[in-house]
């Protein structure tokens, strides 16, 4: 008795797909053939964050901006000094 082909359900298997090498697609992060790679300096990034904070109405974006600025000040060791200068 021959089996009938399956007519319902998800297609499974690797039909028609070329073989791919296993591994993470994140391996090539940071590799580029560009002649010039522009990296925004931290000061400029922070300035843009502050501008975006005052221009947006999104609470989610404001929360992200505050977290980014907070992390930067902690990393630089300026968080406590900024707090004490405002008190």
DAHUQUI-V36862 format. One record per helix or strand of 3 or more residues. SS is the DSSP state (H for helix, E for strand). FROM is the first residue (numbers start at 1). TO is the last residue. If there is no record, write none. Layout:
# DAHUQUI-V36862
<<SS:FROM:TO> <SS:FROM:TO>>
This chain:
# DAHUQUI-V36862
<<H:25:28> <H:42:55> <H:59:76> <H:79:86>>
